[in-house]
Amino acid sequence: MDAAKAMWALYERPDLAPDGINPLEYLGLGKKARLITISTTSGTGAEVTWALVLSDPAEKRKLGLGSRETLATMAIVDPIFAMKMPPRLTADTGWTRSSTRSKVIPQAGTMISRTACA
């Protein structure tokens, strides 16, 4: 999701260097495209945050970037993805499977959200 946020920003602003994705810079996102995120695991909340981390292999570093404008236009959280994960991964990422039912129950604090870009 972090890469998708960066690609969206750089698609909209080809003049921008990746390290220009910061909260102090007006990016003007949403004029060419929208970002819809679909989480396939649960736990990090990356689909509803504006922070992103990119790796720079040439410099052997990670860049912590973000802008309030890199919030997804829409975030889709579907528990069906968690149901298809291995049980250990499901447990480690914040979803529990009821032993008596076949439905997935979100843990407290799990976000199901729809956000709008300004």
DSSP file (Angstrom, degrees, kcal/mol; ACC not computed):
  #  RESIDUE AA STRUCTURE BP1 BP2  ACC     N-H-->O    O-->H-N    N-H-->O    O-->H-N    TCO  KAPPA ALPHA  PHI   PSI    X-CA   Y-CA   Z-CA
    1    1 A M     >        0   0    0      0, 0.0     4,-2.4     0, 0.0     5,-0.2   0.000 360.0 360.0 360.0 -34.5    0.0    0.0    0.0
    2    2 A D  H  >  +     0   0    0      1,-0.2     4,-2.2     2,-0.2     5,-0.2   0.931 360.0  47.9 -61.6 -43.4    2.9    2.3    0.7
    3    3 A A  H  > S+     0   0    0      1,-0.2     4,-3.0     2,-0.2    -1,-0.2   0.898 110.0  53.1 -63.5 -39.3    4.2    1.9   -2.8
    4    4 A A  H  > S+     0   0    0      2,-0.2     4,-2.3     1,-0.2    -1,-0.2   0.902 108.2  50.2 -63.1 -41.0    0.7    2.5   -4.2
    5    5 A K  H  X S+     0   0    0     -4,-2.4     4,-2.2     2,-0.2    -1,-0.2   0.928 113.5  45.6 -62.3 -44.2    0.4    5.8   -2.3
    6    6 A A  H  X S+     0   0    0     -4,-2.2     4,-2.8     2,-0.2     5,-0.2   0.916 111.9  51.0 -65.7 -43.1    3.8    6.9   -3.6
    7    7 A M  H  X S+     0   0    0     -4,-3.0     4,-2.3     1,-0.2    -1,-0.2   0.892 109.8  51.2 -62.0 -38.5    2.9    5.8   -7.2
    8    8 A W  H  X S+     0   0    0     -4,-2.3     4,-2.4     2,-0.2     5,-0.2   0.946 112.1  45.9 -62.2 -48.3   -0.3    7.8   -7.0
    9    9 A A  H  X S+     0   0    0     -4,-2.2     4,-2.2     1,-0.2    -2,-0.2   0.913 115.8  45.8 -62.0 -42.7    1.5   10.9   -5.8
   10   10 A L  H  < S+     0   0    0     -4,-2.8    -1,-0.2     2,-0.2    -2,-0.2   0.800 110.9  53.1 -74.4 -28.1    4.2   10.6   -8.4
   11   11 A Y  H  < S+     0   0    0     -4,-2.3    -1,-0.2    -5,-0.2    -2,-0.2   0.926 115.0  41.2 -66.6 -45.2    1.7    9.9  -11.2
   12   12 A E  H  < S+     0   0    0     -4,-2.4    -2,-0.2     1,-0.3    -1,-0.2   0.837 128.6  31.8 -70.7 -32.5   -0.2   13.0  -10.2
   13   13 A R    ><  +     0   0    0     -4,-2.2     3,-2.1    -5,-0.2    -1,-0.3  -0.670  62.9 169.0-127.4  76.1    3.0   15.0   -9.7
   14   14 A P  T 3  S+     0   0    0      0, 0.0    -1,-0.1     0, 0.0    -4,-0.1   0.692  79.0  63.5 -63.2 -16.2    5.7   13.8  -12.1
   15   15 A D  T 3  S+     0   0    0     -3,-0.1     2,-0.3     2,-0.1    -5,-0.1   0.564  87.1  94.7 -79.3  -8.6    7.8   16.8  -11.2
   16   16 A L    <   -     0   0    0     -3,-2.1    -3,-0.1    -6,-0.2     5,-0.0  -0.667  69.2-139.2 -92.3 135.1    8.0   15.6   -7.6
   17   17 A A    >   -     0   0    0     -2,-0.3     3,-2.6     1,-0.1     4,-0.2  -0.617  32.4-109.8 -81.2 151.7   10.9   13.6   -6.2
   18   18 A P  G >  S+     0   0    0      0, 0.0     3,-1.8     0, 0.0    -1,-0.1   0.865 119.3  57.4 -53.2 -38.4    9.8   10.8   -3.8
   19   19 A D  G 3  S+     0   0    0      1,-0.3    45,-0.0    46,-0.1    -3,-0.0   0.523  90.6  74.9 -74.3   0.0   11.2   12.6   -0.8
   20   20 A G  G <   +     0   0    0     -3,-2.6     2,-1.5     1,-0.1    -1,-0.3   0.495  67.0 101.2 -83.3  -4.9    8.9   15.5   -1.7
   21   21 A I    <   +     0   0    0     -3,-1.8    45,-1.8    -4,-0.2    -1,-0.1  -0.671  56.3 130.2 -80.2  94.3    5.9   13.6   -0.4
   22   22 A N  S >  S-     0   0    0     -2,-1.5     3,-1.4    43,-0.2    45,-0.1  -0.959  71.8-107.3-146.3 161.3    5.7   15.4    3.0
   23   23 A P  T 3  S+     0   0    0      0, 0.0    44,-0.1     0, 0.0    45,-0.1   0.630 114.1  57.6 -68.8 -12.0    3.0   17.1    5.1
   24   24 A L  T 3  S+     0   0    0      2,-0.1     2,-0.5    43,-0.0    43,-0.1   0.595  92.5  79.7 -92.6 -11.2    4.4   20.5    4.4
   25   25 A E  S <  S-     0   0    0     -3,-1.4     2,-0.6    -5,-0.1    -3,-0.2  -0.841  76.6-133.6-102.1 128.0    4.1   20.3    0.6
   26   26 A Y        +     0   0    0     -2,-0.5    -2,-0.1     1,-0.2    41,-0.0  -0.701  25.7 179.2 -76.4 122.8    0.7   20.8   -1.2
   27   27 A L        -     0   0    0     -2,-0.6    -1,-0.2    -5,-0.0   -11,-0.1   0.743  25.6-142.3 -98.5 -28.0    0.5   17.9   -3.7
   28   28 A G    >   +     0   0    0      1,-0.1     3,-0.6     2,-0.1    -2,-0.1   0.888  33.9 178.9  67.2  39.6   -2.9   18.6   -5.3
   29   29 A L  T 3   +     0   0    0      1,-0.2    -1,-0.1     2,-0.1   -20,-0.1  -0.319  49.7  49.5 -73.6 156.4   -3.8   14.9   -5.5
   30   30 A G  T 3  S+     0   0    0      3,-0.2    -1,-0.2   -22,-0.1    -2,-0.1   0.448  75.8 102.4  98.6   2.5   -7.0   13.6   -6.9
   31   31 A K  S <  S+     0   0    0     -3,-0.6    -2,-0.1     1,-0.1     3,-0.1   0.832  96.4  21.1 -84.8 -33.5   -7.1   15.6  -10.2
   32   32 A K  S    S-     0   0    0      1,-0.3     2,-0.3     0, 0.0    -1,-0.1   0.758 131.8  -2.8-101.6 -33.6   -6.0   12.7  -12.5
   33   33 A A        -     0   0    0    -25,-0.1     2,-0.3     2,-0.0    -1,-0.3  -0.934  57.8-127.0-153.5 168.9   -6.9    9.6  -10.4
   34   34 A R        -     0   0    0     -2,-0.3     2,-0.6    -3,-0.1    38,-0.1  -0.871  21.6-129.7-120.1 156.6   -8.2    8.3   -7.1
   35   35 A L        -     0   0    0     -2,-0.3    38,-2.4    36,-0.2    39,-1.5  -0.946  21.5-177.4-112.2 120.8   -6.6    5.8   -4.8
   36   36 A I  E     -a   74   0A   0     -2,-0.6     2,-0.4    37,-0.2    39,-0.2  -0.977  11.0-160.0-115.5 122.6   -8.7    2.8   -3.6
   37   37 A T  E     -a   75   0A   0     37,-2.3    39,-3.2    -2,-0.5     2,-0.5  -0.833   8.9-170.5-106.1 141.1   -6.9    0.5   -1.1
   38   38 A I  E     -a   76   0A   0     -2,-0.4     2,-0.3    37,-0.2    39,-0.2  -0.955  16.2-145.5-129.7 111.0   -8.0   -3.1   -0.4
   39   39 A S  E     -a   77   0A   0     37,-1.6    39,-0.6    -2,-0.5    42,-0.2  -0.564  13.7-172.3 -78.9 139.0   -6.3   -4.7    2.5
   40   40 A T  S    S+     0   0    0     -2,-0.3     2,-0.3    41,-0.1    -1,-0.1   0.528  77.2  28.4-106.8 -10.8   -5.6   -8.4    2.2
   41   41 A T  S    S-     0   0    0     44,-0.0     2,-0.3    41,-0.0    41,-0.1  -0.835  81.6-130.0-131.6 175.0   -4.5   -8.9    5.8
   42   42 A S        +     0   0    0     -2,-0.3    53,-0.1     1,-0.1    68,-0.0  -0.863  66.1  63.9-125.4 161.6   -5.4   -6.9    8.9
   43   43 A G  S    S+     0   0    0     -2,-0.3    -1,-0.1    51,-0.1    51,-0.1  -0.141  84.3  66.3 126.8 -41.7   -3.5   -5.2   11.6
   44   44 A T  S    S-     0   0    0     49,-0.0    -2,-0.1    -3,-0.0    49,-0.0   0.825  77.7-142.7 -87.5 -30.4   -1.4   -2.4   10.3
   45   45 A G    >   +     0   0    0     66,-0.1     3,-2.1     1,-0.0     4,-0.2   0.642  50.3 143.8  77.4  14.3   -4.1    0.0    9.2
   46   46 A A  G >   +     0   0    0      1,-0.3     3,-0.9     2,-0.2    -1,-0.0   0.770  62.7  65.9 -58.1 -26.1   -2.0    1.0    6.1
   47   47 A E  G 3  S+     0   0    0      1,-0.2    25,-0.3    24,-0.1    -1,-0.3   0.666 110.0  35.1 -71.9 -14.6   -5.2    1.3    4.1
   48   48 A V  G <  S+     0   0    0     -3,-2.1     2,-0.3    23,-0.1    -1,-0.2   0.117 101.7  86.7-127.6  21.8   -6.4    4.3    6.1
   49   49 A T    <   -     0   0    0     -3,-0.9    23,-0.2    -4,-0.2    -4,-0.0  -0.808  64.1-142.2-117.3 163.3   -3.2    6.2    7.0
   50   50 A W  S    S+     0   0    0     -2,-0.3    17,-1.2    21,-0.1     2,-0.2   0.444  71.4 100.9-101.4  -1.3   -1.3    8.9    5.2
   51   51 A A  E     +B   66   0B   0     15,-0.2     2,-0.3    17,-0.1    15,-0.3  -0.520  47.3 178.6 -82.0 150.7    2.1    7.6    6.2
   52   52 A L  E     -B   65   0B   0     13,-2.7    13,-3.3    -2,-0.2     2,-0.4  -0.992  18.6-150.7-150.4 150.7    4.3    5.6    3.8
   53   53 A V  E     -B   64   0B   0     -2,-0.3     2,-0.4    11,-0.2    11,-0.2  -0.988  14.4-172.2-123.5 126.8    7.7    4.0    3.9
   54   54 A L  E     -B   63   0B   0      9,-2.1     9,-3.7    -2,-0.4     2,-0.4  -0.931  18.9-131.4-117.8 143.1    9.8    3.5    0.8
   55   55 A S  E     -B   62   0B   0     -2,-0.4     7,-0.2     7,-0.2     3,-0.1  -0.756  10.1-161.2 -91.2 138.9   13.0    1.6    0.4
   56   56 A D  E  >> -B   61   0B   0      5,-3.4     5,-1.7    -2,-0.4     4,-1.1  -0.849   9.6-179.3-117.0  90.6   16.0    3.3   -1.3
   57   57 A P  T  45S+     0   0    0      0, 0.0    -1,-0.1     0, 0.0     5,-0.0   0.820  79.0  58.6 -64.2 -30.7   18.3    0.4   -2.2
   58   58 A A  T  45S+     0   0    0      1,-0.2    -2,-0.0    -3,-0.1    -3,-0.0   0.902 118.0  31.6 -63.9 -40.0   20.9    2.7   -3.9
   59   59 A E  T  45S-     0   0    0     -3,-0.4    -1,-0.2     2,-0.2     3,-0.1   0.484 106.3-128.5 -93.9  -5.2   21.3    4.6   -0.6
   60   60 A K  T  <5S+     0   0    0     -4,-1.1     2,-0.3     1,-0.2    -2,-0.1   0.945  70.1 108.8  53.7  53.4   20.6    1.5    1.6
   61   61 A R  E   < -B   56   0B   0     -5,-1.7    -5,-3.4     2,-0.0     2,-0.4  -0.952  65.2-123.6-148.3 165.7   17.9    3.4    3.6
   62   62 A K  E     -B   55   0B   0     -2,-0.3     2,-0.6    -7,-0.2    -7,-0.2  -0.940  21.5-142.0-114.2 140.4   14.2    3.6    4.1
   63   63 A L  E     -B   54   0B   0     -9,-3.7    -9,-2.1    -2,-0.4     2,-0.8  -0.897   2.8-152.1-104.3 121.3   12.3    6.9    3.7
   64   64 A G  E     +B   53   0B   0     -2,-0.6   -11,-0.2   -11,-0.2     2,-0.2  -0.841  36.1 159.9 -89.6 111.0    9.5    7.7    6.1
   65   65 A L  E     +B   52   0B   0    -13,-3.3   -13,-2.7    -2,-0.8     2,-0.2  -0.685   9.0 144.7-126.1 174.3    7.2    9.9    4.0
   66   66 A G  E     -B   51   0B   0    -45,-1.8     2,-0.3   -15,-0.3   -15,-0.2  -0.759  20.7-164.6 161.0 157.8    3.6   11.0    4.0
   67   67 A S    >   -     0   0    0    -17,-1.2     3,-2.3    -2,-0.2     4,-0.1  -0.966  36.3-119.9-154.2 144.3    1.1   13.7    3.4
   68   68 A R  G >  S+     0   0    0     -2,-0.3     3,-1.0     1,-0.3    50,-0.2   0.767 114.2  65.3 -59.1 -21.5   -2.5   14.0    4.5
   69   69 A E  G 3  S+     0   0    0      1,-0.2    -1,-0.3    48,-0.1   -43,-0.0   0.647  85.1  71.5 -75.1 -14.5   -3.3   14.0    0.8
   70   70 A T  G <   +     0   0    0     -3,-2.3    -1,-0.2   -20,-0.2     2,-0.2   0.307  68.1 121.5 -87.8  11.5   -2.1   10.4    0.4
   71   71 A L  S <  S-     0   0    0     -3,-1.0   -36,-0.2     1,-0.1   -21,-0.1  -0.523  75.3-102.2 -65.7 139.8   -5.1    9.1    2.3
   72   72 A A        -     0   0    0    -25,-0.3   -36,-0.2   -23,-0.2     3,-0.2  -0.310  15.0-133.5 -62.8 146.3   -7.0    6.7    0.1
   73   73 A T  S    S+     0   0    0    -38,-2.4     2,-0.3     1,-0.3   -37,-0.2   0.886  95.1   4.5 -63.9 -39.3  -10.1    8.0   -1.6
   74   74 A M  E     -a   36   0A   0    -39,-1.5   -37,-2.3    40,-0.2     2,-0.5  -0.988  67.4-156.9-147.3 138.4  -11.8    4.8   -0.4
   75   75 A A  E     -a   37   0A   0     38,-0.6     2,-0.5    -2,-0.3   -37,-0.2  -0.974   9.1-160.6-116.9 128.8  -10.5    1.9    1.8
   76   76 A I  E     -a   38   0A   0    -39,-3.2   -37,-1.6    -2,-0.5     2,-0.6  -0.939   7.9-176.7-111.6 123.0  -12.1   -1.5    1.5
   77   77 A V  E     +a   39   0A   0     -2,-0.5   -37,-0.1   -39,-0.2   -39,-0.1  -0.952   6.1 179.6-119.9 109.7  -11.7   -4.0    4.3
   78   78 A D    >>  -     0   0    0     -2,-0.6     3,-1.8   -39,-0.6     4,-0.6  -0.944  23.4-151.7-115.1 116.7  -13.3   -7.3    3.6
   79   79 A P  H 3> S+     0   0    0      0, 0.0     4,-1.9     0, 0.0     5,-0.2   0.642  87.1  81.5 -63.1 -12.7  -13.0  -10.1    6.2
   80   80 A I  H 3> S+     0   0    0      1,-0.2     4,-1.0     2,-0.2   -40,-0.0   0.851  87.8  56.2 -61.2 -32.3  -13.1  -12.7    3.5
   81   81 A F  H X4 S+     0   0    0     -3,-1.8     3,-0.6     1,-0.2     4,-0.4   0.917 106.7  48.4 -65.3 -41.9   -9.4  -12.1    2.9
   82   82 A A  H >< S+     0   0    0     -4,-0.6     3,-1.1     1,-0.2    -1,-0.2   0.847 104.8  60.1 -66.1 -32.8   -8.6  -12.9    6.5
   83   83 A M  H 3< S+     0   0    0     -4,-1.9    -1,-0.2     1,-0.2    -2,-0.2   0.791 104.2  50.6 -65.1 -26.3  -10.7  -16.0    6.4
   84   84 A K  T << S+     0   0    0     -4,-1.0    -1,-0.2    -3,-0.6    -2,-0.2   0.491  91.5  98.1 -91.5  -3.4   -8.5  -17.4    3.6
   85   85 A M  S <  S-     0   0    0     -3,-1.1   -44,-0.0    -4,-0.4    -3,-0.0  -0.441  90.4 -88.7 -79.7 157.7   -5.2  -16.7    5.5
   86   86 A P     >  -     0   0    0      0, 0.0     4,-2.5     0, 0.0     3,-0.3  -0.379  43.2-112.4 -59.5 145.7   -3.4  -19.5    7.4
   87   87 A P  H  > S+     0   0    0      0, 0.0     4,-2.4     0, 0.0     5,-0.2   0.848 115.5  51.8 -52.5 -40.4   -4.7  -19.6   11.0
   88   88 A R  H  > S+     0   0    0      2,-0.2     4,-2.4     1,-0.2     5,-0.1   0.925 111.3  46.3 -65.0 -43.7   -1.4  -18.4   12.5
   89   89 A L  H  > S+     0   0    0     -3,-0.3     4,-1.3     2,-0.2    -1,-0.2   0.899 111.3  53.1 -64.6 -40.4   -1.3  -15.4   10.2
   90   90 A T  H ><>S+     0   0    0     -4,-2.5     5,-1.9     1,-0.2     3,-0.5   0.937 111.6  45.6 -58.2 -47.7   -4.9  -14.6   10.9
   91   91 A A  H ><5S+     0   0    0     -4,-2.4     3,-1.0     1,-0.2    -2,-0.2   0.891 111.8  51.9 -63.9 -40.4   -4.2  -14.6   14.7
   92   92 A D  H 3<5S+     0   0    0     -4,-2.4    -1,-0.2     1,-0.2    -2,-0.2   0.689 108.4  51.6 -72.2 -18.2   -1.1  -12.5   14.4
   93   93 A T  T <<5S-     0   0    0     -4,-1.3    -1,-0.2    -3,-0.5    -2,-0.2   0.284 121.6 -92.8-107.6  11.5   -2.8   -9.8   12.3
   94   94 A G  T < 5S+     0   0    0     -3,-1.0    13,-1.1     1,-0.3     2,-0.4   0.559  85.7 110.0 101.4   8.2   -5.8   -9.1   14.6
   95   95 A W  E   < -C  106   0C   0     -5,-1.9     2,-0.4    11,-0.2    -1,-0.3  -0.902  45.2-158.4-114.3 146.7   -8.7  -11.3   13.4
   96   96 A T  E     -C  105   0C   0      9,-1.4     9,-2.0    -2,-0.4     2,-0.5  -0.951   9.5-142.1-122.9 146.4  -10.2  -14.2   15.2
   97   97 A R  E     -C  104   0C   0     -2,-0.4     2,-0.2     7,-0.2     7,-0.2  -0.913  23.9-124.9-104.4 126.6  -12.2  -17.1   13.9
   98   98 A S        -     0   0    0      5,-1.1     3,-0.2    -2,-0.5     5,-0.0  -0.504  10.8-142.5 -68.1 134.7  -15.0  -18.3   16.1
   99   99 A S  S    S+     0   0    0     -2,-0.2    -1,-0.1     1,-0.2     3,-0.0   0.701 100.3  43.2 -73.3 -17.0  -14.6  -22.0   16.8
  100  100 A T  S    S+     0   0    0      1,-0.0     2,-0.3     0, 0.0    -1,-0.2   0.594 116.8  43.5-103.8 -12.4  -18.3  -22.5   16.6
  101  101 A R  S    S-     0   0    0     -3,-0.2    -1,-0.0     2,-0.2    -3,-0.0  -0.883  70.5-134.2-128.8 161.8  -19.1  -20.4   13.6
  102  102 A S  S    S+     0   0    0     -2,-0.3     2,-0.3    -5,-0.1    -3,-0.1   0.283  74.0 100.1 -98.8  11.4  -17.5  -19.9   10.2
  103  103 A K  S    S-     0   0    0     -5,-0.0    -5,-1.1     1,-0.0     2,-0.4  -0.688  71.9-121.3 -98.5 154.9  -17.6  -16.1   10.2
  104  104 A V  E     -C   97   0C   0     -2,-0.3    -7,-0.2    -7,-0.2    -2,-0.1  -0.743  20.3-155.0 -93.3 137.4  -14.7  -13.9   11.0
  105  105 A I  E     -C   96   0C   0     -9,-2.0    -9,-1.4    -2,-0.4     2,-0.1  -0.956  16.7-127.9-115.1 121.8  -15.1  -11.4   13.9
  106  106 A P  E     -C   95   0C   0      0, 0.0   -11,-0.2     0, 0.0     3,-0.1  -0.431  24.7-122.0 -69.0 141.7  -13.0   -8.2   13.9
  107  107 A Q    >   -     0   0    0    -13,-1.1     3,-1.8     1,-0.2     2,-0.0  -0.329  44.3 -75.6 -72.7 162.0  -11.0   -7.5   17.0
  108  108 A A  T 3  S+     0   0    0      1,-0.2    -1,-0.2    -2,-0.1     3,-0.1  -0.361 120.9  28.2 -58.4 136.5  -11.6   -4.3   18.9
  109  109 A G  T 3  S+     0   0    0      1,-0.3    -1,-0.2    -3,-0.1     2,-0.2   0.304  81.1 140.2  93.3  -8.2   -9.9   -1.4   17.2
  110  110 A T    <   -     0   0    0     -3,-1.8     2,-0.5   -16,-0.1    -1,-0.3  -0.508  46.4-136.5 -69.2 134.4  -10.1   -2.8   13.7
  111  111 A M        +     0   0    0     -2,-0.2     2,-0.5    -3,-0.1   -66,-0.1  -0.808  26.0 179.5-101.1 129.4  -11.0   -0.1   11.2
  112  112 A I        +     0   0    0     -2,-0.5     2,-0.3     2,-0.0   -36,-0.1  -0.968  34.7 163.5-119.8 110.9  -13.5   -0.4    8.4
  113  113 A S        -     0   0    0     -2,-0.5   -38,-0.6   -38,-0.1     2,-0.4  -0.891  41.8-160.2-138.8 154.6  -13.4    3.0    6.9
  114  114 A R        -     0   0    0     -2,-0.3     2,-0.3   -40,-0.2   -40,-0.2  -0.979  25.4-178.5-131.3 121.2  -14.2    5.2    3.9
  115  115 A T        -     0   0    0     -2,-0.4     2,-0.4   -43,-0.2    -2,-0.0  -0.793  16.3-140.1-117.9 161.4  -12.2    8.4    3.6
  116  116 A A        -     0   0    0     -2,-0.3     2,-0.3   -42,-0.1   -43,-0.1  -0.968  16.6-125.4-123.0 138.2  -12.3   11.2    1.1
  117  117 A C              0   0    0     -2,-0.4   -48,-0.1     1,-0.1   -45,-0.0  -0.600 360.0 360.0 -76.9 138.6   -9.4   13.1   -0.4
  118  118 A A              0   0    0     -2,-0.3    -1,-0.1   -50,-0.2   -49,-0.1   0.455 360.0 360.0 -80.1 360.0   -9.6   16.8    0.0
